[in-house]
Amino acid sequence: MSEQRDQFKRLAGESAALQVQSGMVVGLGFGSTAIHALNAIGARLKSGELTNVLGIPTADSIADAASSAGIPLTTLEDHPRIDLTIDGADEVDPQLNLIKGGGGALLREKIVAQASNRLVIVVDTEKLSPCLGTLFRLPVEVVPFGWGSQVRFLESLGARVERREGGDGDAFLTDGGNYIIDCDFGAIEDPAELARSLESRAGIMEHGLFLGLTDELIIAGADGLKIQVREDL
Protein backbone atom coordinates (compact mmCIF):
# COMPACT_ATOMS: atom_id res chain seq x y z
CA MET A 1 0.00 0.00 0.00
CA SER A 2 1.32 3.44 -0.90
CA GLU A 3 2.05 5.92 1.85
CA GLN A 4 -0.40 8.36 0.26
CA ARG A 5 -3.22 5.80 0.23
CA ASP A 6 -2.60 4.99 3.87
CA GLN A 7 -2.87 8.69 4.64
CA PHE A 8 -6.27 8.71 2.91
CA LYS A 9 -7.35 5.76 5.04
CA ARG A 10 -6.13 7.47 8.19
CA LEU A 11 -8.02 10.65 7.28
CA ALA A 12 -11.28 8.74 6.79
CA GLY A 13 -10.89 6.68 9.96
CA GLU A 14 -9.99 9.62 12.17
CA SER A 15 -12.90 11.64 10.78
CA ALA A 16 -15.34 8.87 11.69
CA ALA A 17 -13.84 8.56 15.17
CA LEU A 18 -14.85 12.17 15.85
CA GLN A 19 -18.48 11.02 15.81
CA VAL A 20 -17.94 8.91 18.93
CA GLN A 21 -19.31 10.57 22.06
CA SER A 22 -18.80 9.80 25.72
CA GLY A 23 -21.05 7.06 27.01
CA MET A 24 -21.44 5.33 23.66
CA VAL A 25 -21.27 1.64 22.86
CA VAL A 26 -19.24 1.47 19.65
CA GLY A 27 -18.88 -1.33 17.13
CA LEU A 28 -15.25 -1.74 16.13
CA GLY A 29 -14.92 -2.82 12.51
CA PHE A 30 -12.27 -4.78 10.69
CA GLY A 31 -9.81 -3.54 8.09
CA SER A 32 -6.98 -1.15 7.44
CA THR A 33 -9.18 1.97 7.40
CA ALA A 34 -11.32 1.02 10.40
CA ILE A 35 -8.20 0.35 12.46
CA HIS A 36 -7.30 4.03 12.12
CA ALA A 37 -10.69 4.89 13.65
CA LEU A 38 -10.05 2.43 16.48
CA ASN A 39 -6.68 3.97 17.25
CA ALA A 40 -8.16 7.48 17.18
CA ILE A 41 -10.89 6.44 19.62
CA GLY A 42 -8.22 5.00 21.91
CA ALA A 43 -6.22 8.22 21.73
CA ARG A 44 -9.29 10.29 22.63
CA LEU A 45 -9.94 8.03 25.62
CA LYS A 46 -6.34 8.28 26.81
CA SER A 47 -6.42 12.08 26.55
CA GLY A 48 -9.64 12.28 28.56
CA GLU A 49 -11.58 13.79 25.68
CA LEU A 50 -13.82 10.71 25.78
CA THR A 51 -15.04 8.78 28.81
CA ASN A 52 -17.20 5.72 29.43
CA VAL A 53 -16.92 4.32 25.90
CA LEU A 54 -17.30 0.58 25.39
CA GLY A 55 -16.30 -1.29 22.25
CA ILE A 56 -17.72 -4.40 20.62
CA PRO A 57 -15.11 -5.89 18.27
CA THR A 58 -15.94 -7.70 15.04
CA ALA A 59 -12.97 -10.06 15.19
CA ASP A 60 -10.58 -11.57 17.71
CA SER A 61 -7.72 -9.54 16.23
CA ILE A 62 -9.77 -6.35 16.64
CA ALA A 63 -10.40 -7.22 20.28
CA ASP A 64 -6.63 -7.44 20.75
CA ALA A 65 -6.07 -4.13 18.94
CA ALA A 66 -8.78 -2.41 21.00
CA SER A 67 -7.28 -3.65 24.25
CA SER A 68 -3.87 -2.36 23.16
CA ALA A 69 -5.45 1.01 22.30
CA GLY A 70 -7.08 1.24 25.74
CA ILE A 71 -10.70 0.73 24.66
CA PRO A 72 -12.73 -1.26 27.22
CA LEU A 73 -14.71 -4.08 25.62
CA THR A 74 -18.19 -5.43 26.11
CA THR A 75 -20.52 -7.89 24.38
CA LEU A 76 -23.84 -7.85 22.56
CA GLU A 77 -25.27 -9.93 25.39
CA ASP A 78 -24.61 -7.06 27.80
CA HIS A 79 -25.36 -4.31 25.26
CA PRO A 80 -27.67 -5.62 22.53
CA ARG A 81 -27.95 -2.22 20.84
CA ILE A 82 -24.86 -0.44 19.56
CA ASP A 83 -24.91 3.34 19.25
CA LEU A 84 -22.44 3.60 16.39
CA THR A 85 -20.34 1.17 14.38
CA ILE A 86 -17.37 2.27 12.29
CA ASP A 87 -16.25 -0.27 9.72
CA GLY A 88 -14.49 -0.54 6.39
CA ALA A 89 -15.53 -2.13 3.10
CA ASP A 90 -13.92 -3.88 0.16
CA GLU A 91 -16.29 -2.38 -2.42
CA VAL A 92 -19.05 0.26 -2.33
CA ASP A 93 -21.66 0.95 -5.00
CA PRO A 94 -23.51 4.27 -5.61
CA GLN A 95 -26.42 3.11 -3.39
CA LEU A 96 -23.97 2.54 -0.49
CA ASN A 97 -24.33 -1.23 -0.72
CA LEU A 98 -21.14 -3.08 0.17
CA ILE A 99 -19.04 -6.14 -0.35
CA LYS A 100 -17.21 -7.00 2.86
CA GLY A 101 -15.29 -9.99 4.13
CA GLY A 102 -11.85 -9.59 2.62
CA GLY A 103 -10.43 -10.19 6.07
CA GLY A 104 -12.79 -13.07 6.79
CA ALA A 105 -14.84 -11.34 9.51
CA LEU A 106 -18.07 -10.93 7.52
CA LEU A 107 -20.35 -12.92 9.86
CA ARG A 108 -19.46 -10.97 12.98
CA GLU A 109 -19.33 -7.73 11.01
CA LYS A 110 -22.90 -8.24 9.81
CA ILE A 111 -24.15 -9.22 13.27
CA VAL A 112 -22.66 -6.01 14.66
CA ALA A 113 -23.94 -3.90 11.75
CA GLN A 114 -27.49 -5.16 12.16
CA ALA A 115 -27.38 -4.41 15.90
CA SER A 116 -26.23 -0.81 15.31
CA ASN A 117 -28.28 2.35 15.41
CA ARG A 118 -25.84 3.86 12.89
CA LEU A 119 -23.29 2.25 10.58
CA VAL A 120 -20.55 4.53 9.29
CA ILE A 121 -18.34 3.06 6.58
CA VAL A 122 -14.87 4.48 5.96
CA VAL A 123 -13.03 3.92 2.67
CA ASP A 124 -10.58 5.49 0.26
CA THR A 125 -11.61 6.28 -3.30
CA GLU A 126 -10.21 3.01 -4.69
CA LYS A 127 -13.10 1.11 -3.05
CA LEU A 128 -15.78 2.93 -5.06
CA SER A 129 -17.45 0.89 -7.78
CA PRO A 130 -20.27 1.39 -10.30
CA CYS A 131 -21.56 -2.12 -9.58
CA LEU A 132 -20.73 -4.62 -6.84
CA GLY A 133 -18.56 -7.48 -8.01
CA THR A 134 -16.54 -5.48 -10.51
CA LEU A 135 -13.66 -4.80 -8.09
CA PHE A 136 -13.83 -7.56 -5.51
CA ARG A 137 -14.90 -11.17 -5.31
CA LEU A 138 -17.81 -11.96 -3.01
CA PRO A 139 -16.78 -13.87 0.13
CA VAL A 140 -19.22 -16.57 1.24
CA GLU A 141 -18.74 -18.20 4.64
CA VAL A 142 -19.66 -21.89 4.79
CA VAL A 143 -19.48 -24.62 7.42
CA PRO A 144 -16.70 -27.13 6.76
CA PHE A 145 -19.13 -30.06 6.64
CA GLY A 146 -20.15 -30.58 3.04
CA TRP A 147 -18.33 -27.52 1.82
CA GLY A 148 -17.81 -29.09 -1.59
CA SER A 149 -21.57 -29.13 -2.11
CA GLN A 150 -21.59 -25.38 -1.50
CA VAL A 151 -18.93 -24.96 -4.18
CA ARG A 152 -21.18 -26.72 -6.68
CA PHE A 153 -24.18 -24.64 -5.59
CA LEU A 154 -22.24 -21.39 -5.99
CA GLU A 155 -21.01 -22.49 -9.40
CA SER A 156 -24.61 -23.19 -10.40
CA LEU A 157 -25.35 -19.54 -9.65
CA GLY A 158 -22.68 -18.52 -12.15
CA ALA A 159 -19.68 -17.94 -9.91
CA ARG A 160 -16.07 -18.93 -10.44
CA VAL A 161 -15.07 -20.03 -6.96
CA GLU A 162 -11.98 -20.64 -4.87
CA ARG A 163 -11.70 -21.78 -1.27
CA ARG A 164 -9.60 -19.26 0.62
CA GLU A 165 -6.34 -20.67 1.89
CA GLY A 166 -4.44 -19.75 5.03
CA GLY A 167 -0.77 -18.92 5.24
CA ASP A 168 0.13 -22.51 6.10
CA GLY A 169 -1.46 -23.90 2.95
CA ASP A 170 -4.49 -25.26 4.79
CA ALA A 171 -7.95 -23.77 4.51
CA PHE A 172 -8.39 -20.30 5.98
CA LEU A 173 -10.60 -20.50 9.06
CA THR A 174 -12.79 -17.67 10.31
CA ASP A 175 -13.02 -16.86 14.00
CA GLY A 176 -16.09 -19.12 14.00
CA GLY A 177 -14.14 -22.03 12.50
CA ASN A 178 -15.74 -21.82 9.05
CA TYR A 179 -14.36 -21.71 5.51
CA ILE A 180 -14.50 -18.78 3.10
CA ILE A 181 -15.38 -19.40 -0.54
CA ASP A 182 -14.39 -16.41 -2.70
CA CYS A 183 -16.85 -16.09 -5.57
CA ASP A 184 -16.29 -14.20 -8.80
CA PHE A 185 -19.76 -13.41 -10.13
CA GLY A 186 -18.56 -10.52 -12.25
CA ALA A 187 -20.81 -7.47 -12.03
CA ILE A 188 -23.73 -8.37 -9.76
CA GLU A 189 -26.74 -6.82 -11.46
CA ASP A 190 -29.25 -7.78 -8.73
CA PRO A 191 -27.49 -8.06 -5.36
CA ALA A 192 -30.76 -8.51 -3.46
CA GLU A 193 -31.77 -11.53 -5.54
CA LEU A 194 -28.34 -13.09 -5.11
CA ALA A 195 -28.49 -12.46 -1.37
CA ARG A 196 -31.84 -14.26 -1.15
CA SER A 197 -30.46 -17.25 -3.03
CA LEU A 198 -27.47 -17.50 -0.73
CA GLU A 199 -29.54 -17.08 2.42
CA SER A 200 -31.84 -19.94 1.40
CA ARG A 201 -29.00 -22.49 1.31
CA ALA A 202 -28.26 -24.68 4.33
CA GLY A 203 -24.55 -24.68 5.15
CA ILE A 204 -23.97 -21.09 4.02
CA MET A 205 -23.46 -19.18 7.25
CA GLU A 206 -23.21 -15.69 5.74
CA HIS A 207 -22.27 -13.76 2.62
CA GLY A 208 -20.42 -10.52 2.10
CA LEU A 209 -23.29 -8.53 0.57
CA PHE A 210 -24.17 -5.74 3.02
CA LEU A 211 -27.31 -4.25 1.52
CA GLY A 212 -29.20 -1.28 2.93
CA LEU A 213 -27.13 -1.19 6.13
CA THR A 214 -24.84 1.81 5.55
CA ASP A 215 -26.08 5.05 7.06
CA GLU A 216 -23.06 7.19 6.17
CA LEU A 217 -20.06 6.73 3.90
CA ILE A 218 -16.85 8.68 4.51
CA ILE A 219 -14.53 8.69 1.49
CA ALA A 220 -10.98 10.01 1.60
CA GLY A 221 -8.95 10.79 -1.48
CA ALA A 222 -6.73 13.33 -3.16
CA ASP A 223 -9.50 15.93 -2.98
CA GLY A 224 -9.98 15.45 0.75
CA LEU A 225 -13.02 14.05 2.52
CA LYS A 226 -16.42 13.41 1.00
CA ILE A 227 -19.45 12.27 2.98
CA GLN A 228 -22.48 10.49 1.55
CA VAL A 229 -25.63 9.75 3.52
CA ARG A 230 -28.15 7.10 2.54
CA GLU A 231 -30.96 8.80 0.66
CA ASP A 232 -33.87 7.24 2.58
CA LEU A 233 -32.68 8.50 5.97
N, C-alpha and C positions, 0 to 999 in steps of 0.2 A: 504494500500500500504506500502511495506517495505521501510525503510529509504534508503537502497541501491538502490532500483529501482527508487525512486524519485531522487536520485543523478544521475542515468543514464539519466533520463528525463531532468534534469537540464543541464547536459553536452551537450546533443543533442540540446536543445533549445538555449543555450548560444552560441554554435558553429554556428548555423544558423544566429543568430542575428548579428554576425560579418560580414555577407555579406551585411548588410544594409549600404548604403552610404548616405552622406549628399545630400539633394535635392530629395530623392526618395519618391514616393508614395508606401506605403507598405500595403499589405493585412494582416490583423491580424486574425489568425485562432483560432479555438476553441479547447479546450482540455487541459489536465494537462501538456503535454509537450510543446505545443505551448504557454502556459501562461508564461513559463520560458523565451521563446524568447521575448515575449512582455515586460516582466519586465527588461530584459537585454537591449532592445532598449530604454526603458524609462531611465535606468541608464546612458546609453551613451549620451542621450540628456541632462540630468541634469548635467553631467560632462563637457559638451561642446564638447565632442568628435564628436558628430553628431549635425548638424543644419538643419533646413528647411526640416524636415521629416514629412510627413502626413500619417496618418493611416486610413484604411478603415476596420471597424470591421465586423466580420461575424455573430455577435449575439449582442443582447442588453446588455447581461452581459459582453461581451468583450468590448463594447463601454465604459461601466462603469469602467472596469479594466484599459483600456487604458487612460482614463481621470485621474484616480488615479495615474497612472505611469507617467503622464506628457506628453503623446503623443497627439499632436493636431490631430483632426479628420477631415475627409472630406467625400465626397460621390462619387459614380460612375457617378452621373450626372455632377459634376464639374471636375472629373478626370476619364474619361471612360477607360483609360488604366493604369494598375497597374504595376509598375516596378518589384516588387517581392512580392510574398505571402509566408508566413511561416505558415504551418498548421500541425496538427497531423493526425493520422489515427487510426482506430480500427483494421485493418488487412491489410497486404501488401503481395502481391504474388511476385514471382521471376521476373515478367515483370514490376514491380512497379505499377501495378493496385491496387486499394484500395477499401475497404469498409469503409465508413464514416457515421456519423450520430448518433453515440452513445449518443451524447449530444442533439440531436434533431435539429441541425443547418444545416442540409445537403443542403437545398435549397439555402440558402445564401452562404454557403461555395462553392457550385458549381458555382454560379453566379460569385463570386469573383475569383475562380480558372480559369474560362474560360476567364475572363477579364485580366489575368495576363501574363506578358511577361515570367515570370519564376515562377514555383511552387516548393518550397522546402518543403518536408515532413520530419518531425522529429518524431522518434519513439525510443522505447527501443526494445531489441531483442525479447521480448515476443509477439510483434505484427507481427512477421514474420511468414508466412504461405506458405505451398506448393501449396495451392489452396484456392481461396476465398470461404468463407462459412464454412470452417472447424473450425474456431476459433470464429466467430462472426456472429450473425444473421444479415440479410440484412434489414436495416430500409427503409420503403417506406412511403413517406408523402402523405396523401390523404386529400381532402376537407371533412369537416364533412358531407355535404349533400350526402346521399347515400353511406356512408362509408361501410355499410354492404355488398353492392354489390361488393365493392373492395375486401373485405375479401373472398368472394366466387370466384372471379376472381383469386386472388393470390393462393387460394387453388387448383384451376384448373390447375395452373402451377406447382403444386407439393409441395407447401410450407405448413408447419405447422405455423400457424399465431397466433399472440396475439396483441391486441391493447395495446399500451403503456399507463400505468396509471401514474397520477401525485401523489404527496405526499398526497393529500387530498382525494384520492380514486376516484376522477373523472378522465376523460381522460386527458392525458398529451397534452398540446397545444404548438405548436411551436410559434416562434415570429410572424409568419404570421397567427396564429389562426387555424392551421390545426392539424390533428391527425397524429400519427406515428403508422404504423403497422409493427411490428417486425416479419420478415419472416425467418423461418429456412428451407432453401432449401438443407441443407447438402452441400457437395462439389459442387460448381458451375462449371461444366465442360466447359461451353461456356458462359462466362459473357456477351459478346457482343450480343449474341442472346437473352439472358434474358433481357438485357437493352432495346433492340428494342421492345420486347413484352410489357414491362412496359411503355415505352414512347408512345405506340400507344393507351393507354387506357385513355379515358376521366375520370377525377376525380383524377387521380394520378398526383400530382404536381411535384414530383421528387423522385428519388431513390438514395440509397447510394453507387451505383457502380460508382467509379471515374476511368474511363478507358482512358489510354493514355494521362493523364494530368500531371503526375509527371515528372518534369525535373531532380530533384535530391532528393535522399533519404539519410538522415543522421541517422545512427543507433548507439545508445550508449548501451554498455553492459560491461561485466566484462573485456573484452579485449580492452576496450577503444572505440574510434570512428571508424566507417567505413562509407565510402561514396560510393554510387552507383549512376551512371548517366545513364539516359535512353539511350539505345544503338543507337537509330536512330537520336540522336542529333549531 
